Amino acid sequence: QRSMPLGYVVAFTKKDPLHLPWIEGEVAHRLLWADNADAISNLYAGTNALKRDYTRTGQRTKKGAVDDGVNSLTRHYVNNF
């Protein structure tokens, strides 16, 4: 019978499942995920990904909302004119 490694057991028993049990790994994963989202979004839509502030920091900010508005307007302009 197999048992789960201790790191997995700790990760799955935490009260907040959206956080990894080690800070450096979580930050690296968030940044990698956000960079990948930006690259795909630039290829597909011509702008960075939306809600990238939330992906990078875990919090929604006013600056992020303004950036999303600018990105949405840019996408609209690029795709329609």
PDB file of N, CA, C and O in Angstrom, chain B, residues numbered from 101:
ATOM      1  N   GLN B 101       0.841  -1.175   0.000  1.00  0.00           N
ATOM      2  CA  GLN B 101       0.000   0.000   0.000  1.00  0.00           C
ATOM      3  C   GLN B 101       0.891   1.246   0.000  1.00  0.00           C
ATOM      4  O   GLN B 101       1.870   1.323   0.742  1.00  0.00           O
ATOM      5  N   ARG B 102       0.539   2.209  -0.837  1.00  0.00           N
ATOM      6  CA  ARG B 102       1.329   3.431  -0.930  1.00  0.00           C
ATOM      7  C   ARG B 102       0.839   4.464   0.072  1.00  0.00           C
ATOM      8  O   ARG B 102      -0.340   4.505   0.422  1.00  0.00           O
ATOM      9  N   SER B 103       1.760   5.288   0.522  1.00  0.00           N
ATOM     10  CA  SER B 103       1.375   6.405   1.384  1.00  0.00           C
ATOM     11  C   SER B 103       1.836   7.699   0.724  1.00  0.00           C
ATOM     12  O   SER B 103       2.795   7.708  -0.048  1.00  0.00           O
ATOM     13  N   MET B 104       1.154   8.774   1.031  1.00  0.00           N
ATOM     14  CA  MET B 104       1.494  10.063   0.441  1.00  0.00           C
ATOM     15  C   MET B 104       2.714  10.647   1.142  1.00  0.00           C
ATOM     16  O   MET B 104       2.859  10.487   2.354  1.00  0.00           O
ATOM     17  N   PRO B 105       3.598  11.325   0.400  1.00  0.00           N
ATOM     18  CA  PRO B 105       4.730  11.994   1.041  1.00  0.00           C
ATOM     19  C   PRO B 105       4.234  13.044   2.037  1.00  0.00           C
ATOM     20  O   PRO B 105       3.139  13.588   1.894  1.00  0.00           O
ATOM     21  N   LEU B 106       5.049  13.313   3.030  1.00  0.00           N
ATOM     22  CA  LEU B 106       4.658  14.227   4.093  1.00  0.00           C
ATOM     23  C   LEU B 106       4.292  15.612   3.560  1.00  0.00           C
ATOM     24  O   LEU B 106       3.371  16.246   4.075  1.00  0.00           O
ATOM     25  N   GLY B 107       5.000  16.085   2.536  1.00  0.00           N
ATOM     26  CA  GLY B 107       4.702  17.402   1.962  1.00  0.00           C
ATOM     27  C   GLY B 107       3.293  17.487   1.417  1.00  0.00           C
ATOM     28  O   GLY B 107       2.633  18.515   1.568  1.00  0.00           O
ATOM     29  N   TYR B 108       2.819  16.416   0.782  1.00  0.00           N
ATOM     30  CA  TYR B 108       1.458  16.399   0.259  1.00  0.00           C
ATOM     31  C   TYR B 108       0.432  16.362   1.381  1.00  0.00           C
ATOM     32  O   TYR B 108      -0.611  17.011   1.307  1.00  0.00           O
ATOM     33  N   VAL B 109       0.736  15.604   2.409  1.00  0.00           N
ATOM     34  CA  VAL B 109      -0.189  15.507   3.541  1.00  0.00           C
ATOM     35  C   VAL B 109      -0.347  16.875   4.187  1.00  0.00           C
ATOM     36  O   VAL B 109      -1.461  17.286   4.510  1.00  0.00           O
ATOM     37  N   VAL B 110       0.758  17.577   4.375  1.00  0.00           N
ATOM     38  CA  VAL B 110       0.704  18.915   4.977  1.00  0.00           C
ATOM     39  C   VAL B 110      -0.073  19.862   4.074  1.00  0.00           C
ATOM     40  O   VAL B 110      -0.883  20.647   4.568  1.00  0.00           O
ATOM     41  N   ALA B 111       0.152  19.809   2.763  1.00  0.00           N
ATOM     42  CA  ALA B 111      -0.514  20.711   1.833  1.00  0.00           C
ATOM     43  C   ALA B 111      -2.020  20.483   1.809  1.00  0.00           C
ATOM     44  O   ALA B 111      -2.785  21.444   1.725  1.00  0.00           O
ATOM     45  N   PHE B 112      -2.457  19.234   1.880  1.00  0.00           N
ATOM     46  CA  PHE B 112      -3.881  18.947   1.769  1.00  0.00           C
ATOM     47  C   PHE B 112      -4.636  19.079   3.079  1.00  0.00           C
ATOM     48  O   PHE B 112      -5.867  19.085   3.073  1.00  0.00           O
ATOM     49  N   THR B 113      -3.941  19.183   4.196  1.00  0.00           N
ATOM     50  CA  THR B 113      -4.642  19.322   5.465  1.00  0.00           C
ATOM     51  C   THR B 113      -4.698  20.768   5.924  1.00  0.00           C
ATOM     52  O   THR B 113      -5.293  21.056   6.962  1.00  0.00           O
ATOM     53  N   LYS B 114      -4.098  21.678   5.186  1.00  0.00           N
ATOM     54  CA  LYS B 114      -4.170  23.092   5.555  1.00  0.00           C
ATOM     55  C   LYS B 114      -5.603  23.585   5.410  1.00  0.00           C
ATOM     56  O   LYS B 114      -6.373  23.068   4.600  1.00  0.00           O
ATOM     57  N   LYS B 115      -5.943  24.575   6.192  1.00  0.00           N
ATOM     58  CA  LYS B 115      -7.291  25.130   6.146  1.00  0.00           C
ATOM     59  C   LYS B 115      -7.525  25.933   4.868  1.00  0.00           C
ATOM     60  O   LYS B 115      -8.661  26.018   4.402  1.00  0.00           O
ATOM     61  N   ASP B 116      -6.482  26.522   4.293  1.00  0.00           N
ATOM     62  CA  ASP B 116      -6.604  27.318   3.078  1.00  0.00           C
ATOM     63  C   ASP B 116      -5.939  26.562   1.933  1.00  0.00           C
ATOM     64  O   ASP B 116      -4.717  26.616   1.802  1.00  0.00           O
ATOM     65  N   PRO B 117      -6.709  25.858   1.096  1.00  0.00           N
ATOM     66  CA  PRO B 117      -6.105  25.010   0.066  1.00  0.00           C
ATOM     67  C   PRO B 117      -5.485  25.777  -1.100  1.00  0.00           C
ATOM     68  O   PRO B 117      -4.845  25.169  -1.957  1.00  0.00           O
ATOM     69  N   LEU B 118      -5.663  27.108  -1.151  1.00  0.00           N
ATOM     70  CA  LEU B 118      -5.131  27.876  -2.272  1.00  0.00           C
ATOM     71  C   LEU B 118      -3.690  28.316  -2.044  1.00  0.00           C
ATOM     72  O   LEU B 118      -3.122  29.014  -2.884  1.00  0.00           O
ATOM     73  N   HIS B 119      -3.098  27.927  -0.939  1.00  0.00           N
ATOM     74  CA  HIS B 119      -1.730  28.312  -0.640  1.00  0.00           C
ATOM     75  C   HIS B 119      -0.871  27.063  -0.484  1.00  0.00           C
ATOM     76  O   HIS B 119      -1.279  26.079   0.134  1.00  0.00           O
ATOM     77  N   LEU B 120       0.319  27.125  -1.054  1.00  0.00           N
ATOM     78  CA  LEU B 120       1.262  26.026  -0.883  1.00  0.00           C
ATOM     79  C   LEU B 120       1.879  26.107   0.505  1.00  0.00           C
ATOM     80  O   LEU B 120       1.895  27.183   1.103  1.00  0.00           O
ATOM     81  N   PRO B 121       2.381  25.013   1.026  1.00  0.00           N
ATOM     82  CA  PRO B 121       2.915  25.032   2.388  1.00  0.00           C
ATOM     83  C   PRO B 121       4.257  25.747   2.516  1.00  0.00           C
ATOM     84  O   PRO B 121       4.749  25.898   3.634  1.00  0.00           O
ATOM     85  N   TRP B 122       4.858  26.187   1.438  1.00  0.00           N
ATOM     86  CA  TRP B 122       6.107  26.924   1.512  1.00  0.00           C
ATOM     87  C   TRP B 122       5.949  28.194   0.682  1.00  0.00           C
ATOM     88  O   TRP B 122       5.443  28.157  -0.440  1.00  0.00           O
ATOM     89  N   ILE B 123       6.389  29.313   1.245  1.00  0.00           N
ATOM     90  CA  ILE B 123       6.175  30.632   0.639  1.00  0.00           C
ATOM     91  C   ILE B 123       6.933  30.774  -0.679  1.00  0.00           C
ATOM     92  O   ILE B 123       6.364  31.245  -1.663  1.00  0.00           O
ATOM     93  N   GLU B 124       8.193  30.378  -0.717  1.00  0.00           N
ATOM     94  CA  GLU B 124       8.998  30.575  -1.937  1.00  0.00           C
ATOM     95  C   GLU B 124       8.391  29.820  -3.117  1.00  0.00           C
ATOM     96  O   GLU B 124       8.362  30.334  -4.235  1.00  0.00           O
ATOM     97  N   GLY B 125       7.910  28.612  -2.872  1.00  0.00           N
ATOM     98  CA  GLY B 125       7.299  27.823  -3.940  1.00  0.00           C
ATOM     99  C   GLY B 125       6.017  28.444  -4.438  1.00  0.00           C
ATOM    100  O   GLY B 125       5.734  28.424  -5.636  1.00  0.00           O
ATOM    101  N   GLU B 126       5.238  28.997  -3.522  1.00  0.00           N
ATOM    102  CA  GLU B 126       3.988  29.632  -3.923  1.00  0.00           C
ATOM    103  C   GLU B 126       4.250  30.869  -4.770  1.00  0.00           C
ATOM    104  O   GLU B 126       3.603  31.067  -5.798  1.00  0.00           O
ATOM    105  N   VAL B 127       5.195  31.702  -4.345  1.00  0.00           N
ATOM    106  CA  VAL B 127       5.522  32.921  -5.098  1.00  0.00           C
ATOM    107  C   VAL B 127       6.060  32.561  -6.477  1.00  0.00           C
ATOM    108  O   VAL B 127       5.659  33.161  -7.474  1.00  0.00           O
ATOM    109  N   ALA B 128       6.955  31.596  -6.541  1.00  0.00           N
ATOM    110  CA  ALA B 128       7.517  31.180  -7.833  1.00  0.00           C
ATOM    111  C   ALA B 128       6.425  30.629  -8.743  1.00  0.00           C
ATOM    112  O   ALA B 128       6.415  30.913  -9.941  1.00  0.00           O
ATOM    113  N   HIS B 129       5.516  29.855  -8.192  1.00  0.00           N
ATOM    114  CA  HIS B 129       4.425  29.279  -8.984  1.00  0.00           C
ATOM    115  C   HIS B 129       3.496  30.378  -9.496  1.00  0.00           C
ATOM    116  O   HIS B 129       3.108  30.365 -10.664  1.00  0.00           O
ATOM    117  N   ARG B 130       3.139  31.325  -8.634  1.00  0.00           N
ATOM    118  CA  ARG B 130       2.266  32.430  -9.062  1.00  0.00           C
ATOM    119  C   ARG B 130       2.900  33.237 -10.192  1.00  0.00           C
ATOM    120  O   ARG B 130       2.236  33.568 -11.173  1.00  0.00           O
ATOM    121  N   LEU B 131       4.192  33.553 -10.049  1.00  0.00           N
ATOM    122  CA  LEU B 131       4.865  34.349 -11.079  1.00  0.00           C
ATOM    123  C   LEU B 131       4.984  33.581 -12.392  1.00  0.00           C
ATOM    124  O   LEU B 131       4.779  34.148 -13.465  1.00  0.00           O
ATOM    125  N   LEU B 132       5.311  32.302 -12.311  1.00  0.00           N
ATOM    126  CA  LEU B 132       5.390  31.472 -13.513  1.00  0.00           C
ATOM    127  C   LEU B 132       4.029  31.390 -14.195  1.00  0.00           C
ATOM    128  O   LEU B 132       3.930  31.514 -15.416  1.00  0.00           O
ATOM    129  N   TRP B 133       2.982  31.182 -13.401  1.00  0.00           N
ATOM    130  CA  TRP B 133       1.623  31.090 -13.935  1.00  0.00           C
ATOM    131  C   TRP B 133       1.218  32.403 -14.596  1.00  0.00           C
ATOM    132  O   TRP B 133       0.634  32.396 -15.680  1.00  0.00           O
ATOM    133  N   ALA B 134       1.522  33.530 -13.952  1.00  0.00           N
ATOM    134  CA  ALA B 134       1.156  34.840 -14.495  1.00  0.00           C
ATOM    135  C   ALA B 134       1.942  35.152 -15.769  1.00  0.00           C
ATOM    136  O   ALA B 134       1.380  35.686 -16.725  1.00  0.00           O
ATOM    137  N   ASP B 135       3.229  34.825 -15.790  1.00  0.00           N
ATOM    138  CA  ASP B 135       4.031  35.054 -16.998  1.00  0.00           C
ATOM    139  C   ASP B 135       3.509  34.224 -18.165  1.00  0.00           C
ATOM    140  O   ASP B 135       3.461  34.701 -19.299  1.00  0.00           O
ATOM    141  N   ASN B 136       3.121  32.993 -17.890  1.00  0.00           N
ATOM    142  CA  ASN B 136       2.561  32.132 -18.926  1.00  0.00           C
ATOM    143  C   ASN B 136       1.231  32.703 -19.436  1.00  0.00           C
ATOM    144  O   ASN B 136       0.976  32.709 -20.640  1.00  0.00           O
ATOM    145  N   ALA B 137       0.396  33.177 -18.523  1.00  0.00           N
ATOM    146  CA  ALA B 137      -0.886  33.767 -18.918  1.00  0.00           C
ATOM    147  C   ALA B 137      -0.676  35.003 -19.785  1.00  0.00           C
ATOM    148  O   ALA B 137      -1.390  35.202 -20.768  1.00  0.00           O
ATOM    149  N   ASP B 138       0.301  35.835 -19.424  1.00  0.00           N
ATOM    150  CA  ASP B 138       0.597  37.023 -20.228  1.00  0.00           C
ATOM    151  C   ASP B 138       1.076  36.644 -21.628  1.00  0.00           C
ATOM    152  O   ASP B 138       0.676  37.263 -22.613  1.00  0.00           O
ATOM    153  N   ALA B 139       1.927  35.633 -21.714  1.00  0.00           N
ATOM    154  CA  ALA B 139       2.441  35.218 -23.018  1.00  0.00           C
ATOM    155  C   ALA B 139       1.322  34.693 -23.912  1.00  0.00           C
ATOM    156  O   ALA B 139       1.245  35.055 -25.086  1.00  0.00           O
ATOM    157  N   ILE B 140       0.465  33.851 -23.369  1.00  0.00           N
ATOM    158  CA  ILE B 140      -0.645  33.311 -24.156  1.00  0.00           C
ATOM    159  C   ILE B 140      -1.616  34.412 -24.543  1.00  0.00           C
ATOM    160  O   ILE B 140      -2.089  34.458 -25.678  1.00  0.00           O
ATOM    161  N   SER B 141      -1.915  35.299 -23.600  1.00  0.00           N
ATOM    162  CA  SER B 141      -2.847  36.386 -23.880  1.00  0.00           C
ATOM    163  C   SER B 141      -2.295  37.333 -24.941  1.00  0.00           C
ATOM    164  O   SER B 141      -3.044  37.807 -25.795  1.00  0.00           O
ATOM    165  N   ASN B 142      -0.989  37.614 -24.896  1.00  0.00           N
ATOM    166  CA  ASN B 142      -0.387  38.477 -25.921  1.00  0.00           C
ATOM    167  C   ASN B 142      -0.484  37.839 -27.298  1.00  0.00           C
ATOM    168  O   ASN B 142      -0.728  38.533 -28.285  1.00  0.00           O
ATOM    169  N   LEU B 143      -0.297  36.537 -27.376  1.00  0.00           N
ATOM    170  CA  LEU B 143      -0.419  35.849 -28.666  1.00  0.00           C
ATOM    171  C   LEU B 143      -1.860  35.865 -29.174  1.00  0.00           C
ATOM    172  O   LEU B 143      -2.109  36.069 -30.362  1.00  0.00           O
ATOM    173  N   TYR B 144      -2.792  35.651 -28.269  1.00  0.00           N
ATOM    174  CA  TYR B 144      -4.194  35.493 -28.673  1.00  0.00           C
ATOM    175  C   TYR B 144      -4.918  36.826 -28.815  1.00  0.00           C
ATOM    176  O   TYR B 144      -5.633  37.038 -29.794  1.00  0.00           O
ATOM    177  N   ALA B 145      -4.741  37.736 -27.843  1.00  0.00           N
ATOM    178  CA  ALA B 145      -5.543  38.953 -27.812  1.00  0.00           C
ATOM    179  C   ALA B 145      -4.745  40.234 -28.034  1.00  0.00           C
ATOM    180  O   ALA B 145      -5.335  41.293 -28.246  1.00  0.00           O
ATOM    181  N   GLY B 146      -3.427  40.159 -27.990  1.00  0.00           N
ATOM    182  CA  GLY B 146      -2.617  41.343 -28.225  1.00  0.00           C
ATOM    183  C   GLY B 146      -2.366  42.186 -26.992  1.00  0.00           C
ATOM    184  O   GLY B 146      -1.734  43.237 -27.102  1.00  0.00           O
ATOM    185  N   THR B 147      -2.832  41.774 -25.821  1.00  0.00           N
ATOM    186  CA  THR B 147      -2.579  42.491 -24.571  1.00  0.00           C
ATOM    187  C   THR B 147      -2.243  41.479 -23.481  1.00  0.00           C
ATOM    188  O   THR B 147      -2.373  40.270 -23.670  1.00  0.00           O
ATOM    189  N   ASN B 148      -1.810  41.999 -22.344  1.00  0.00           N
ATOM    190  CA  ASN B 148      -1.554  41.121 -21.200  1.00  0.00           C
ATOM    191  C   ASN B 148      -2.852  40.513 -20.699  1.00  0.00           C
ATOM    192  O   ASN B 148      -3.941  40.956 -21.065  1.00  0.00           O
ATOM    193  N   ALA B 149      -2.729  39.503 -19.867  1.00  0.00           N
ATOM    194  CA  ALA B 149      -3.891  38.835 -19.296  1.00  0.00           C
ATOM    195  C   ALA B 149      -4.650  39.776 -18.369  1.00  0.00           C
ATOM    196  O   ALA B 149      -4.073  40.691 -17.781  1.00  0.00           O
ATOM    197  N   LEU B 150      -5.942  39.537 -18.249  1.00  0.00           N
ATOM    198  CA  LEU B 150      -6.748  40.295 -17.303  1.00  0.00           C
ATOM    199  C   LEU B 150      -6.586  39.698 -15.907  1.00  0.00           C
ATOM    200  O   LEU B 150      -6.240  38.527 -15.755  1.00  0.00           O
ATOM    201  N   LYS B 151      -6.840  40.513 -14.906  1.00  0.00           N
ATOM    202  CA  LYS B 151      -6.735  40.118 -13.493  1.00  0.00           C
ATOM    203  C   LYS B 151      -5.346  39.606 -13.130  1.00  0.00           C
ATOM    204  O   LYS B 151      -5.202  38.713 -12.296  1.00  0.00           O
ATOM    205  N   ARG B 152      -4.334  40.174 -13.760  1.00  0.00           N
ATOM    206  CA  ARG B 152      -2.977  39.708 -13.492  1.00  0.00           C
ATOM    207  C   ARG B 152      -2.492  40.127 -12.119  1.00  0.00           C
ATOM    208  O   ARG B 152      -1.609  39.476 -11.560  1.00  0.00           O
ATOM    209  N   ASP B 153      -3.046  41.205 -11.552  1.00  0.00           N
ATOM    210  CA  ASP B 153      -2.663  41.601 -10.197  1.00  0.00           C
ATOM    211  C   ASP B 153      -3.099  40.547  -9.184  1.00  0.00           C
ATOM    212  O   ASP B 153      -2.379  40.262  -8.227  1.00  0.00           O
ATOM    213  N   TYR B 154      -4.271  39.976  -9.395  1.00  0.00           N
ATOM    214  CA  TYR B 154      -4.756  38.940  -8.485  1.00  0.00           C
ATOM    215  C   TYR B 154      -3.917  37.670  -8.597  1.00  0.00           C
ATOM    216  O   TYR B 154      -3.628  37.014  -7.596  1.00  0.00           O
ATOM    217  N   THR B 155      -3.533  37.335  -9.822  1.00  0.00           N
ATOM    218  CA  THR B 155      -2.723  36.138 -10.013  1.00  0.00           C
ATOM    219  C   THR B 155      -1.344  36.299  -9.385  1.00  0.00           C
ATOM    220  O   THR B 155      -0.816  35.358  -8.792  1.00  0.00           O
ATOM    221  N   ARG B 156      -0.763  37.481  -9.513  1.00  0.00           N
ATOM    222  CA  ARG B 156       0.582  37.697  -8.989  1.00  0.00           C
ATOM    223  C   ARG B 156       0.625  37.890  -7.478  1.00  0.00           C
ATOM    224  O   ARG B 156       1.551  37.408  -6.825  1.00  0.00           O
ATOM    225  N   THR B 157      -0.357  38.585  -6.909  1.00  0.00           N
ATOM    226  CA  THR B 157      -0.290  38.929  -5.489  1.00  0.00           C
ATOM    227  C   THR B 157      -1.339  38.240  -4.632  1.00  0.00           C
ATOM    228  O   THR B 157      -1.181  38.160  -3.414  1.00  0.00           O
ATOM    229  N   GLY B 158      -2.409  37.741  -5.245  1.00  0.00           N
ATOM    230  CA  GLY B 158      -3.487  37.138  -4.477  1.00  0.00           C
ATOM    231  C   GLY B 158      -4.506  38.156  -3.999  1.00  0.00           C
ATOM    232  O   GLY B 158      -5.443  37.808  -3.279  1.00  0.00           O
ATOM    233  N   GLN B 159      -4.330  39.429  -4.398  1.00  0.00           N
ATOM    234  CA  GLN B 159      -5.260  40.480  -4.001  1.00  0.00           C
ATOM    235  C   GLN B 159      -5.646  41.309  -5.208  1.00  0.00           C
ATOM    236  O   GLN B 159      -4.836  41.537  -6.107  1.00  0.00           O
ATOM    237  N   ARG B 160      -6.881  41.756  -5.220  1.00  0.00           N
ATOM    238  CA  ARG B 160      -7.372  42.633  -6.287  1.00  0.00           C
ATOM    239  C   ARG B 160      -7.119  44.073  -5.871  1.00  0.00           C
ATOM    240  O   ARG B 160      -7.430  44.456  -4.743  1.00  0.00           O
ATOM    241  N   THR B 161      -6.550  44.885  -6.783  1.00  0.00           N
ATOM    242  CA  THR B 161      -6.233  46.275  -6.468  1.00  0.00           C
ATOM    243  C   THR B 161      -6.947  47.211  -7.434  1.00  0.00           C
ATOM    244  O   THR B 161      -7.417  46.792  -8.491  1.00  0.00           O
ATOM    245  N   LYS B 162      -7.022  48.481  -7.057  1.00  0.00           N
ATOM    246  CA  LYS B 162      -7.633  49.484  -7.941  1.00  0.00           C
ATOM    247  C   LYS B 162      -6.796  49.665  -9.199  1.00  0.00           C
ATOM    248  O   LYS B 162      -7.338  49.813 -10.294  1.00  0.00           O
ATOM    249  N   LYS B 163      -5.466  49.653  -9.041  1.00  0.00           N
ATOM    250  CA  LYS B 163      -4.594  49.773 -10.208  1.00  0.00           C
ATOM    251  C   LYS B 163      -4.828  48.605 -11.158  1.00  0.00           C
ATOM    252  O   LYS B 163      -4.837  48.787 -12.375  1.00  0.00           O
ATOM    253  N   GLY B 164      -5.015  47.408 -10.608  1.00  0.00           N
ATOM    254  CA  GLY B 164      -5.290  46.237 -11.436  1.00  0.00           C
ATOM    255  C   GLY B 164      -6.595  46.367 -12.190  1.00  0.00           C
ATOM    256  O   GLY B 164      -6.691  45.953 -13.346  1.00  0.00           O
ATOM    257  N   ALA B 165      -7.611  46.945 -11.540  1.00  0.00           N
ATOM    258  CA  ALA B 165      -8.895  47.155 -12.210  1.00  0.00           C
ATOM    259  C   ALA B 165      -8.751  48.155 -13.350  1.00  0.00           C
ATOM    260  O   ALA B 165      -9.331  47.970 -14.420  1.00  0.00           O
ATOM    261  N   VAL B 166      -7.978  49.215 -13.121  1.00  0.00           N
ATOM    262  CA  VAL B 166      -7.739  50.201 -14.185  1.00  0.00           C
ATOM    263  C   VAL B 166      -6.959  49.552 -15.329  1.00  0.00           C
ATOM    264  O   VAL B 166      -7.286  49.761 -16.497  1.00  0.00           O
ATOM    265  N   ASP B 167      -5.933  48.771 -15.001  1.00  0.00           N
ATOM    266  CA  ASP B 167      -5.161  48.068 -16.036  1.00  0.00           C
ATOM    267  C   ASP B 167      -6.058  47.146 -16.860  1.00  0.00           C
ATOM    268  O   ASP B 167      -5.916  47.063 -18.079  1.00  0.00           O
ATOM    269  N   ASP B 168      -6.990  46.448 -16.184  1.00  0.00           N
ATOM    270  CA  ASP B 168      -7.921  45.568 -16.902  1.00  0.00           C
ATOM    271  C   ASP B 168      -8.814  46.369 -17.838  1.00  0.00           C
ATOM    272  O   ASP B 168      -9.110  45.929 -18.949  1.00  0.00           O
ATOM    273  N   GLY B 169      -9.242  47.545 -17.390  1.00  0.00           N
ATOM    274  CA  GLY B 169     -10.057  48.399 -18.252  1.00  0.00           C
ATOM    275  C   GLY B 169      -9.294  48.842 -19.484  1.00  0.00           C
ATOM    276  O   GLY B 169      -9.825  48.821 -20.594  1.00  0.00           O
ATOM    277  N   VAL B 170      -8.053  49.241 -19.289  1.00  0.00           N
ATOM    278  CA  VAL B 170      -7.213  49.654 -20.429  1.00  0.00           C
ATOM    279  C   VAL B 170      -6.988  48.476 -21.372  1.00  0.00           C
ATOM    280  O   VAL B 170      -7.072  48.631 -22.591  1.00  0.00           O
ATOM    281  N   ASN B 171      -6.702  47.303 -20.817  1.00  0.00           N
ATOM    282  CA  ASN B 171      -6.499  46.115 -21.663  1.00  0.00           C
ATOM    283  C   ASN B 171      -7.768  45.764 -22.433  1.00  0.00           C
ATOM    284  O   ASN B 171      -7.700  45.394 -23.605  1.00  0.00           O
ATOM    285  N   SER B 172      -8.916  45.877 -21.786  1.00  0.00           N
ATOM    286  CA  SER B 172     -10.180  45.558 -22.465  1.00  0.00           C
ATOM    287  C   SER B 172     -10.456  46.540 -23.592  1.00  0.00           C
ATOM    288  O   SER B 172     -10.877  46.140 -24.677  1.00  0.00           O
ATOM    289  N   LEU B 173     -10.222  47.823 -23.342  1.00  0.00           N
ATOM    290  CA  LEU B 173     -10.421  48.819 -24.404  1.00  0.00           C
ATOM    291  C   LEU B 173      -9.437  48.595 -25.554  1.00  0.00           C
ATOM    292  O   LEU B 173      -9.806  48.725 -26.721  1.00  0.00           O
ATOM    293  N   THR B 174      -8.199  48.261 -25.229  1.00  0.00           N
ATOM    294  CA  THR B 174      -7.202  47.980 -26.267  1.00  0.00           C
ATOM    295  C   THR B 174      -7.615  46.774 -27.099  1.00  0.00           C
ATOM    296  O   THR B 174      -7.506  46.792 -28.325  1.00  0.00           O
ATOM    297  N   ARG B 175      -8.090  45.728 -26.433  1.00  0.00           N
ATOM    298  CA  ARG B 175      -8.555  44.544 -27.159  1.00  0.00           C
ATOM    299  C   ARG B 175      -9.718  44.891 -28.080  1.00  0.00           C
ATOM    300  O   ARG B 175      -9.755  44.456 -29.231  1.00  0.00           O
ATOM    301  N   HIS B 176     -10.645  45.657 -27.583  1.00  0.00           N
ATOM    302  CA  HIS B 176     -11.785  46.057 -28.404  1.00  0.00           C
ATOM    303  C   HIS B 176     -11.341  46.833 -29.638  1.00  0.00           C
ATOM    304  O   HIS B 176     -11.812  46.575 -30.746  1.00  0.00           O
ATOM    305  N   TYR B 177     -10.436  47.779 -29.442  1.00  0.00           N
ATOM    306  CA  TYR B 177      -9.952  48.592 -30.550  1.00  0.00           C
ATOM    307  C   TYR B 177      -9.193  47.731 -31.568  1.00  0.00           C
ATOM    308  O   TYR B 177      -9.433  47.827 -32.772  1.00  0.00           O
ATOM    309  N   VAL B 178      -8.280  46.893 -31.074  1.00  0.00           N
ATOM    310  CA  VAL B 178      -7.459  46.057 -31.968  1.00  0.00           C
ATOM    311  C   VAL B 178      -8.332  45.085 -32.765  1.00  0.00           C
ATOM    312  O   VAL B 178      -8.075  44.847 -33.944  1.00  0.00           O
ATOM    313  N   ASN B 179      -9.349  44.532 -32.134  1.00  0.00           N
ATOM    314  CA  ASN B 179     -10.159  43.529 -32.796  1.00  0.00           C
ATOM    315  C   ASN B 179     -11.258  44.093 -33.696  1.00  0.00           C
ATOM    316  O   ASN B 179     -11.822  43.357 -34.506  1.00  0.00           O
ATOM    317  N   ASN B 180     -11.573  45.382 -33.570  1.00  0.00           N
ATOM    318  CA  ASN B 180     -12.688  45.941 -34.341  1.00  0.00           C
ATOM    319  C   ASN B 180     -12.301  47.040 -35.308  1.00  0.00           C
ATOM    320  O   ASN B 180     -13.116  47.449 -36.134  1.00  0.00           O
ATOM    321  N   PHE B 181     -11.063  47.529 -35.222  1.00  0.00           N
ATOM    322  CA  PHE B 181     -10.699  48.625 -36.141  1.00  0.00           C
ATOM    323  C   PHE B 181      -9.421  48.341 -36.866  1.00  0.00           C
ATOM    324  O   PHE B 181      -8.975  49.156 -37.674  1.00  0.00           O
TER     325      PHE B 181
END
